[in-house]
Amino acid sequence: MPACPGRGVGPMSRPGLGCRVTRVDAESWVERFAQELGVQAPTEAERAELLELASVAAHSSERRAAPLACWLAARAGRSPAEALELARRLGEPAAGS
């Protein structure tokens, strides 16, 4: 199977649409994505908070809430820590319930 233009072929390759695509680890992908966006990649602490935010959103609602919660936090200009605190409060049972 041919390699996709602009993508590698190697031991981590998987079949794509008529080509093989090399998979990279999450940290490398995030670093490159941040570079392409022209922003700094999240710190280790921010990564942990974002993953926890995604987890809280998914477990308080549906899985698809996870990426949307992270997007909303960024859109609102909130830090991952602030957004996580808010998400945890929203996930708590309402008083008197």
VENNORDA-V89932 format. One record per pair of residues at least 24 apart in sequence whose C-alpha atoms are under 8 Angstrom apart, sorted by the first residue. I is the first residue (numbers start at 1). GAP is how many residues later the second one is. D is the distance in Angstrom with one decimal. If there is no record, write none. Layout:
i=<I/I>
gap=<GAP/GAP>
d=<D/D>
//
This chain:
i=<46/46/49/49/49/50/50/50/52/53/53/53/53/56/56/56/56/57/57/60>
gap=<34/35/31/32/35/30/31/34/32/27/30/31/34/28/31/32/35/30/34/31>
d=<6.0/7.4/5.6/6.0/6.7/5.6/7.9/7.5/7.1/7.4/7.1/4.9/6.8/7.8/6.6/6.6/7.2/6.7/7.8/5.4>
//
